[in-house]
């Protein structure tokens, strides 16, 4: 988790060169199976901790009920049929999948084991292929909604954010503190994850600060 990362701390930063390394665009539904960037993402259902939370009804993957297509994806461990939601946005076909970057799995693991969350956490949106809105098409951005009488998702996110904060040394040996991810309340309702009622639950968009890559696509080493 201490890889050199972009320094953005909000979800409104403009796209940069790092974003271009991760964005997944120009994807056709029938071509997903061999897309290299998609194959490098992680399927929520295949993680043991998250699967346990799903079985215990603590984590709900919205795609399992809201899917419009089953996409065949060839991961390293084998083929997997993944439920996806296909919609149109700004004249483009957007494919929303329960696929994320590795860091998101780590964050979700910590959230689903957070004792203060007594209700159900809904994973509403994951990597959105072809969606050019901010970081949505990278797998570093995802949306959660918490439904419970206590609505403690914001507190839990703050706690996990503090627990995953790390420090690095600068060239002049000064200590810098970094947050792994940022989050804010999500109020849009234009995508498939509709049905949200104000006051019923809490919905947040979370964005992980992506590792910085060099021009060759490899991770930059710390100096």
Secondary structure, DSSP 8 states (H G I E B T S, - for coil): --S-B----STT----HHHHHH---S--GGGGGG-HHHHTSEEGGG-HHHHHHHHTTSEEETHHHH-SEEEEEEETTEEEEEEEEEEEETTEEEEEESEE-HHHHHHHHHHHT-TT--SEEEEEE-EEET--STTTTSSSEEEEEEESSS--HHHHHHHHHHHT-EEEE-TTS-EEEE-SEEEEE-----SS-----TTT-EEEEEEE--B-B-TTSSB----
